[in-house]
């Protein structure tokens, strides 16, 4: 996962996003009790406000635990500052949590459909 961040300059939008993604992973890994991944997407080239990060876990229980961790969210939001994401867009960047259980229940297990 970390190798992709080096394919893009730290000054490029994609480089910043990839570094933020790796940073989120590093913050979540020590406290998440199950396998997880970070999914991101958005039309950041049109406007840096248009980016979304999802921390995806297996269970609703783990999702709820992470959602309630205000310290974790503060640290994740600080990554936008650390990697110099455009200041005017930072408050609009969505960072959320989702579980496979919810996707199964609401979208027949289809992550693409779920995020659409």
N, C-alpha and C positions, 0 to 999 in steps of 0.2 A: 504494500500500500504506500509506503513512504517514497519509493522510487519515482512515482509519477510527479511528485511535487518538484523534483529536480529537472523535469523536462520543460518547465515553464519558469520564466524569470519571477523573482519575488516581487517585482514591480508590476507585473501583468495582473489583470483581474483573475485570470484562471490560476495563476501561481499563488495569489493570495488565498483564493478559495481552497485550493488543495492543501495549503499549509494549515488553514483553519480546520479543515477536515481531519488532518492528522492530529492536530492539537486536541480536537474534540475526542478522538479515539483515545488519546493518551490520558485524558481526564476521566473518561468513563471506564476504561479498562480495569483500574484497581477497585472500583466499587460495584461493578456489574457482576452478578453471580451467574450469568448465563452468556452464551454466545450472542454477539450483536454485530451490527454493521452500521456504517454511516452512509446515508443516501443523500445526495444533494442534486438540485436542478434549478434552472431559472434562466431568464433572459437578461443576465447581468450585463451583457454588452449593450443592450438598449438602455438600461438603467440599473445601477448597482443595487437598487432597492429590491430588484426582482431575483432574489436568490432565497432558497429554502434549504435548511438542513434538517434531516430526520435522523434521530437515533432509533434504530429498529432493533427490537428485542423479541424474544419468543413469547413471553407471558404477560398478561395484563398486570399481574402482581408486580413484576419487575418494572414495567412501564410506569405504574403509579408511584413506586418507590423513587424512581429517578425524577419524575415530574415534581415531586414534593421536596426535592433536594435543592433548596434555594441557593446554597453555596455553590453547588455544581453549576447552576445556570449563570450565576455571577461570573464564575471562572470561564465558562464557555463564551459569554458575551465579551469578556475582556480579550479573548483571542481576536476579536474584530479590531480592537485597538492595537494589540501587539503586532498584528500583521498588516497594519495600516490600511484597513478596509476604509473606503471613503466615509468620512465622518457624517456627512449629511444622510447617508443611507443606512447607517448602523442600526438605528432604532426600528427600521422597517424589515430588517432581515429576520425571517421567521426561523425559529429553532424549536422543533417539536420532538415528541416521542411517540412511537407507535409499536404495536405488538402484532405478532403473527396471529395470536388468538383473535384480536379485533378484526384483522383483515380477513381471517377465515369466516368470522361471524357476519361481517358487514359486506364483504366483497367476494365471497366464494374463494378466498385464498389468493385473489389476483391483486398483487401490489400495484401494478400499473393502473388498473381500474380504480383501485382505492384512492390513489393520489390524484387521479384525474378529476 
